[in-house]
Every structure is written in structure tokens, then in C-alpha cells.
Amino acid sequence: MTWQGRRVLVTGGAGFLGSNLCHALVQRGARVVALDGFLFGGGANPANLADAPIELVRGDIREMDLRNVCEGTSVIFNLAAQTSHMGGQNDPLADIAVNAVAQVRLIQAAREAAPDAVVVHASTRQFYGRAQKLPVDENQPVAPPDANGVSKFAGEQYWMLEHRVRGRPVVSLRLTNCYGPRLRIRDARQTFLGIWLRCVLEGRAFEVWGGPQLRDLTYVDDVTEAFLLAAATPGCHGQIFNIGGPPPASLHDIADLLVSIAGPPARYVTREFPADRATIDIGSYHADDRAFRTATGWEPKVSLEQGIRRSLEWFRPRLAEYL
Ligand SMILES: NC(=O)c1ccc[n+]([C@@H]2O[C@H](COP(=O)([O-])OP(=O)(O)OC[C@H]3O[C@@H](n4cnc5c(N)ncnc54)[C@H](O)[C@@H]3O)[C@@H](O)[C@H]2O)c1
């Protein structure tokens, strides 16, 4: 697939992963429309789309007429979502309105306005819940640990249904924790590493909750590459894939690496896992993503050390725009 001149829609395009994808698409010559409702508490940031010819449509997928924005697109990267786990627990109706009900609205609009478009849907490893065995492959039973996991699973399944019943080429990528430039670092809403990076850049100690849990953090450029390949590889269409990162590391190891890369005064303190979060915590996770590697030749290219280094370098001169 060539991206040159192709009209591409990225929902959630002003957010962390969506905006990185928009920039990559522009570099490949695509005509990019970023649709975003700038939802409170999410990763949307006008700075994410700065200095690139990206058409930004501000709109809420829960209520806007989605046909216009779909018109003429040949690929839809569908990343708009309510992503907060605690937010989903506190207000499950608002959570399902975005992650499931509005997905059905988008599916219906795309049927009319972009019947042939390939859709790559951003899904999550969250709804596997606590891993029955590591690494987690796509056959592990789904057992969402929280309301956000339920709504994200429902959204994914509506899209896969669209493939099965109507033949739309849909790929769902179940992502693990992602990080890198344009991450929301103001707080820990997006990932623990966001607030860690902020604290390090501000010269403050960050908190590590728990510690021995394993995570396979994926650097955003590797995630972007996975999205592009998923769209461009017909053999992926109609399938669901886990996307992981480089070899897993414990939270303590990640914290130690961050401190050693940043140098003094970077430091951290270890705290007990907060009780309200422990109830929805999934423990250790790392993905078995061999199916996607086999289908596309993809593999994560950026090591944890390189990714942390690049993230610090990227945010240092831009900190004010992200606080
Ligand atoms: N970042 C990760 O580690 C990670 C992990 C697993 C899955 N995902 C999935 O990837 C996708 C992107 O995540 P992200 O980390 O970039 O989050 P993000 O919050 O930065 O991006 C989501 C974007 O969607 C927008 N949005 C939310 N509701 C909307 C609505 N009703 N109408 C229009 N726009 C709306 C938000 O404003 C935000 O800009 C999500 O679907 C998320 O579930 C991300």
C-alpha cells in the first residue's frame, strides 16, 4: 500500500498515539484528517499536531455526524477512546458511551460514507485481566478487571462483527503500555511512566507502586509502525493481534533505568499499591505477539533504554506545553 495522496482518518488524532500516527502518515505523503473531541483527562493536546499539514476536526464521536469526516477516506485508524481505568470505574456509563456506543455510530457512518475503507482499531491488553500464563497470547480468555476493559472489549467486538457480517477489512491491535513523545505526562492517567518522566524532568522524586510487576512497554514509533503495517497487510485483515514491546522489565528495573539515564537528582520512592487501584490491577503482563510478527515482519526496534532516553530528550525543551 502506498500512502502518497491517500486520505486517511485518525480518530483520537490529537491524542498521544493518534498524533504520532498522524505525523508518520504526513511524512509518507498521506492527506491526514485528525478527529478529536479533546476530552477532559485524555491525552489530547494541540501541541501534538503542531508544525504539520494535518487537518484537525474538533468533534465528539458520541454526537457529531460522522459521515462527512469518513467521506473519501480509504483507511481509518480508530484510536478515540475513554482510556482511564479509574474513570471507567467511577462513571461506567460515560465510558461505554465512547468506547462502545460511539463505536457503533462510527461503524454505521462508515458503512454509508467509506464502505471500502480499511479500519485499524486500537484495542488493549487490559481486558485479558490477570494473566493465566505469561506471555499472554490472543487465545487467553478475556476477563476484564474493570468497566473500561468491558467497554473496550465491546468496541473491538462490534468492529470484528462488521468484518464477519459485512466483510469490512478490520484489524484490531491489542496494545500493551505505550510511551514516548507526546505522551500525557501531566499525571499518571495515561501510564505510570508519564508521571515518572514529569517528576524526573522537574527534579522531583517519583513514586513506584509495587515494583516486581513485569511490563513490556512499547515505544511509540514501534506502535506507529504496527498500525501502518496492519493497514497495509491484507493478510492481517479480519484478525486480532497482540502487540508487545522489547523484553519485559519489572517496574523497579524500569525505575532504576530511568534514574540512571537521567542522572542526579533523579530518584524514586517505593510505596504500597493504593487499595482502590489494587482491586483492578492486572499484575504482571507481557505479550506473546508472534502472530503479528509472523504476519507482517514487524518487531519492536527501540529498546527500553533508547526509548527512555529519546523521551527525556524530546520532552525536556517542551515541558511547559505538556504540564
Ligand atoms: N497508550 C497506551 O498505552 C494504550 C494501551 C492500550 C490501548 N490503547 C488504546 O489506544 C488508543 C489511543 O490511546 P492514547 O494512549 O493515545 O490515548 P489518548 O487519550 O492520548 O488518545 C485518545 C484520544 O481520543 C479522544 N477522544 C476520546 N473520546 C472522544 C470522543 N468522544 N470524541 C472524539 N475524540 C475522543 C481524546 O480526546 C484523545 O485525544 C485508545 O483507543 C486506547 O484505548 C492505548
The ligand as an ORCA input file, in Angstrom:
! r2SCAN-3c Opt
* xyz 0 1
  N      -1.294      4.413     25.330
  C      -1.386      3.148     25.716
  O      -0.537      2.673     26.466
  C      -2.522      2.285     25.219
  C      -2.575      0.960     25.643
  C      -3.623      0.144     25.211
  C      -4.587      0.659     24.345
  N      -4.519      1.952     23.961
  C      -5.577      2.452     23.062
  O      -5.014      3.292     22.073
  C      -5.904      4.361     21.774
  C      -5.194      5.683     21.907
  O      -4.749      5.816     23.244
  P      -3.827      7.018     23.711
  O      -2.913      6.490     24.721
  O      -3.296      7.745     22.552
  O      -4.899      7.902     24.490
  P      -5.221      9.464     24.342
  O      -6.155      9.822     25.443
  O      -3.980     10.237     24.208
  O      -5.992      9.484     22.950
  C      -7.372      9.241     22.832
  C      -7.960     10.440     22.144
  O      -9.338     10.192     21.900
  C     -10.010     11.410     22.076
  N     -11.404     11.120     22.382
  C     -11.886     10.478     23.477
  N     -13.216     10.447     23.429
  C     -13.582     11.070     22.285
  C     -14.829     11.373     21.718
  N     -15.985     11.043     22.330
  N     -14.869     12.021     20.525
  C     -13.702     12.384     19.903
  N     -12.482     12.148     20.437
  C     -12.435     11.496     21.614
  C      -9.318     12.082     23.236
  O      -9.561     13.484     23.265
  C      -7.872     11.722     22.996
  O      -7.191     12.724     22.272
  C      -7.108      4.190     22.688
  O      -8.128      3.529     21.973
  C      -6.584      3.318     23.798
  O      -7.599      2.531     24.395
  C      -3.523      2.780     24.370
*
